[in-house]
Amino acid sequence: MESENKQMEHKPTEKNKQSKLLYIILPVIILAVIAGIVFINLNEEKEPEEKQEEPVVKTEEDPPAKSEPEKRDILVELGITVPEKNLDWQGLWAQNEDIYAWIYIPGTNIDYPVLQHPTDDVFYLDHNLDGSAGYPGCIYTEPSWNYKGFMDRNTVLYGHDLLDGTMFTQLHNFEDESFFNANRYAFIYTPEDVFAYDIFAAYEFTDEHILYTYNLGSDAGYQEYLDMVFATRDMGAHFRDGVQVGIQNKIITMSTCIAEKPNNRYLVQGVLINDPDIENAGTEGE
């Protein structure tokens, strides 16, 4: 009997059950109410009295924030005629999606697409436009060292010196001083722009990798490199009188081999004339 009484004393009644349930539910309800009040207050604080206009999201179609003269307009003002190119970019990309520009040097047969492989710096050294391995290769830039917009301080373009006279072979024409003086400009076309360059130097150089060897990222390093270029005094070097190139300028370097000197390169360099970032960047037309 005593055992049964003890069991009955410990057996929970219905009332005790409801009390325990209330103790569990009540704090949950209180916390939910408090959270709701806080959420409403926060939203009221964030909600402005008047609705503000949403910020304008810039797209490629938007006009530039800073009004700049068109690159062609700069050339017109300088009296420089841009050779027209009827380039079918969609057709070119159908041949090879790595094509991103076109280079043309009047007075030579250099009139080719410019390519850049997504990852391999030297892929187009020995691969052709159709992707096949071998020669003549292509005119190309290196993805590790140059962007595709020609806004680097020095964009280096490579092409072979070949027996059939194609690719960059006719850069060697600039070894002749009279040819150098008579052929002044190089043009690079992209789907959006045309870049005109005043060819200011042509000379023999070592085969060292310019963009790796020289610190062109700093003003001091770039100036040191330019000083070295203009200090070149070999017999075959040519420099255009009156053309100034400083740290504010962007240049291209066109590089090709020298058949009888495998450890050397022949370089032809041009300074960007129609740079909208630089007032009076160009030189007067002839």
Disulfide bonds with the S-S distance in Angstrom:
none
